[in-house]
Amino acid sequence: MDEVKRRGRPSTHSREELLHVTRTVAAERGYDATRLSDVAAASGLAVSTLQHYFGSRDAMVREAVVAGVRDEL
């Protein structure tokens, strides 16, 4: 995850790791109960970092779900 702490957009590999963490947290807690702070804690990043990269919780979870479906195809 060190790559994500750089300035600018995370690398593709690091972004994929964040999306995987997001899917894992959402699977454990459920969509409605998943918060940015949960994903931040699980990934070791600040909430503000996730907001910077994804904009919002909904955008982050939506991207994580789409990426998960894409991986299954």
N, C-alpha and C positions, 0 to 999 in steps of 0.2 A: 503493500500500500504506500510505500514511500514516494512512489512516482506521483501520486495524487496530491501530495503536499506542495508540489511545485506551483509556481504561478502559471496561470493559463489553464486551458482545458486539460483534463486528465488524458493520459494516453489511452488508446483503445483497450489495451489489456487491463489497465487499472479501472477504467470505466466499467468494463465487463465484470470485474471483481466486485465493484460497488453494486452493480445490478444484481449479482448473485446474492450478496449479503441482503439486499432489499427483499428479494424473493424469499429468502430463508426467514427473515423477520416477519414478513407478511404471512407466510405459511404457518408460523408459530402463533402469531397474535391475531390474525385475521386482518382483512383490509381496513376496516373501520378503526381498529385499535392500533394500527401501525402509525407511529409518529416519527418525524425526522430525528428526534432525540434517541429513539430506539435504534435506528439505523446508524446514527452517529456513534453511539456507544459500542455497537457491534463491530464497526469498522475502524474505530479509533480516531475518527475525524470530528471536527467541530460541526455543529448544526449549520453555522454560517457557510462552511465549505460546501456542504450538500446543497444549500440554497443557491449558492453561487453557480454550481455546476448544473443543477436541475431546475431551479426556479421555484419549485413548490413540491410538497409531499405528493400531491396527486400526479404531477408530471413525472416524478421519480418512480413512483409505483407503476404508473402506466407504461413507462419505458421498460421497466424491469419485466413486466408481464409480457409485453410484445417481444422482448429479447428472448424470454423463456420459451415462448411459442415458436419463435424463429429457430431456436436451437433444436427443437423437437422435430422440425420438418426435414 
